[in-house]
Amino acid sequence: MPQHPLQISRKIEYGLRAMTFLASQPLERMVPFREIARRMDVPEDFLAKILKVLVSRKLVRSTRGAHGGYALARPARELTFLDVIEAVEGPVIVNVCQDTQHDGCKATGSCTMYGVWKLGQQRMLDVYRSTTLDRLAMTELRGAQEPGSPALAARV
């Protein structure tokens, strides 16, 4: 099914899934890449590309090796929905007339729709900007670890 123009992209969706999973973990825990993909039902190839971007934008940190993985670069309360969206897709612009970095629209000055687009974009950005990852962290994932991990084995 084709994506609707105002629908959130898979890239944003998967980026937010990964980030909410990481927000559910202790900040010091490095989560293996495959665990994130499996637990959040994200294709591994796509997740690898998204995590690379999130690391380069300094929202996520990574470590290589046997105990390597990914973790949030800052506490979840300091990261917003908008941070993740803009990291993976760039600035949110509802309509070309709201794009201040480019030419925008030649009819903006006389357009009767301009105010609606502007208000819609402001409200959407306010929601995304005020929603922090700690509020989205899934309680059922807190402290959840892979089978066979020392912390999980100690609880069994």
C-alpha positions as CSV (number, residue, x, y, z in Angstrom):
1,M,0.0,0.0,0.0
2,P,1.5,3.4,-0.9
3,Q,2.4,5.8,1.9
4,H,0.1,8.8,2.4
5,P,2.1,12.1,2.1
6,L,1.4,13.0,5.8
7,Q,2.1,9.5,7.1
8,I,5.2,9.0,9.3
9,S,7.9,7.2,7.3
10,R,9.2,3.7,8.3
11,K,12.5,5.3,9.0
12,I,11.0,7.5,11.7
13,E,8.8,4.7,13.0
14,Y,11.8,2.3,13.4
15,G,14.0,5.0,14.8
16,L,11.5,5.8,17.4
17,R,11.0,2.1,18.2
18,A,14.7,1.6,18.8
19,M,15.0,4.8,20.9
20,T,12.0,3.9,23.1
21,F,13.5,0.5,23.6
22,L,16.8,2.0,24.6
23,A,15.0,4.4,26.9
24,S,13.5,1.4,28.7
25,Q,17.0,0.1,29.5
26,P,19.4,1.4,32.2
27,L,21.6,4.1,30.6
28,E,24.8,2.1,31.2
29,R,23.5,-1.0,29.6
30,M,24.8,-1.6,26.1
31,V,22.1,-3.4,24.1
32,P,23.1,-5.7,21.3
33,F,22.0,-4.7,17.9
34,R,20.1,-7.9,17.2
35,E,18.2,-7.7,20.4
36,I,16.9,-4.3,19.5
37,A,15.9,-5.5,16.1
38,R,14.2,-8.6,17.4
39,R,12.4,-7.1,20.4
40,M,11.1,-4.1,18.4
41,D,10.4,-6.0,15.2
42,V,12.6,-3.9,13.0
43,P,14.4,-5.3,9.9
44,E,18.1,-5.7,10.8
45,D,19.5,-4.1,7.6
46,F,17.2,-1.0,8.0
47,L,18.0,-0.7,11.8
48,A,21.7,-0.8,11.1
49,K,21.4,2.3,8.9
50,I,19.1,4.1,11.3
51,L,21.4,3.4,14.3
52,K,24.4,4.7,12.3
53,V,22.6,8.0,11.8
54,L,21.5,8.2,15.4
55,V,25.1,7.6,16.5
56,S,26.4,10.3,14.1
57,R,23.8,12.7,15.5
58,K,24.9,11.9,19.0
59,L,21.6,10.6,20.2
60,V,23.0,7.1,20.6
61,R,26.4,5.8,21.6
62,S,27.9,2.5,20.4
63,T,30.6,0.1,21.6
64,R,32.1,-2.7,19.5
65,G,33.1,-6.1,20.8
66,A,31.7,-9.1,22.7
67,H,29.9,-6.8,25.2
68,G,29.2,-4.1,22.6
69,G,25.9,-2.6,21.6
70,Y,24.0,0.6,21.8
71,A,22.7,2.9,24.5
72,L,21.2,6.4,24.7
73,A,23.9,9.1,24.6
74,R,21.9,11.2,27.2
75,P,19.2,10.4,29.7
76,A,15.8,9.7,28.1
77,R,14.3,12.7,29.8
78,E,16.6,14.9,27.7
79,L,15.7,13.4,24.4
80,T,12.5,14.2,22.5
81,F,10.3,12.7,19.9
82,L,11.3,15.6,17.7
83,D,15.1,15.0,18.3
84,V,14.7,11.5,16.9
85,I,12.5,12.5,13.9
86,E,14.8,15.3,12.8
87,A,17.9,13.1,13.3
88,V,16.6,10.4,10.9
89,E,14.7,12.5,8.4
90,G,15.7,16.2,8.8
91,P,13.5,19.2,9.7
92,V,9.8,18.6,9.9
93,I,8.0,20.8,7.3
94,V,4.3,20.2,6.7
95,N,4.1,22.3,3.5
96,V,6.5,24.0,1.2
97,C,5.3,27.4,2.4
98,Q,6.7,26.6,5.9
99,D,10.2,25.9,4.5
100,T,12.2,28.9,5.6
101,Q,15.5,27.5,4.4
102,H,14.5,27.3,0.7
103,D,12.4,29.4,-1.6
104,G,9.1,28.3,-0.1
105,C,6.0,29.3,-2.1
106,K,5.6,32.4,-4.2
107,A,1.9,32.8,-3.1
108,T,2.6,32.7,0.6
109,G,1.9,36.4,1.1
110,S,-1.6,36.1,-0.3
111,C,-2.5,32.5,0.4
112,T,-5.5,31.9,2.6
113,M,-4.1,28.4,3.6
114,Y,-0.8,29.7,5.0
115,G,-2.2,30.3,8.5
116,V,-3.7,26.8,8.7
117,W,-0.4,25.2,7.6
118,K,1.6,27.3,10.0
119,L,-0.7,26.5,13.0
120,G,-0.8,22.8,12.1
121,Q,3.0,22.7,11.9
122,Q,3.4,24.6,15.2
123,R,1.0,22.4,17.1
124,M,2.6,19.2,15.8
125,L,6.1,20.4,16.6
126,D,4.9,21.4,20.1
127,V,3.7,17.9,20.8
128,Y,6.8,16.3,19.4
129,R,9.1,18.7,21.2
130,S,7.4,18.2,24.6
131,T,7.3,14.4,24.4
132,T,10.4,13.0,26.0
133,L,11.6,9.4,25.6
134,D,11.4,8.7,29.3
135,R,7.6,9.2,29.0
136,L,7.6,6.7,26.1
137,A,9.8,4.0,27.7
138,M,7.9,0.8,27.8
139,T,7.7,-0.6,31.4
140,E,7.5,-4.2,30.2
141,L,10.9,-3.7,28.5
142,R,12.6,-2.2,31.6
143,G,15.5,-4.4,32.6
144,A,14.4,-7.0,30.1
145,Q,17.4,-8.9,28.8
146,E,18.1,-11.7,26.4
147,P,17.7,-15.3,27.6
148,G,21.0,-16.6,29.1
149,S,22.2,-13.2,30.2
150,P,23.6,-13.1,33.8
151,A,20.9,-10.7,35.1
152,L,18.1,-12.8,33.7
153,A,19.6,-16.1,34.9
154,A,19.9,-14.7,38.5
155,R,16.2,-14.0,38.5
156,V,15.1,-17.5,37.4
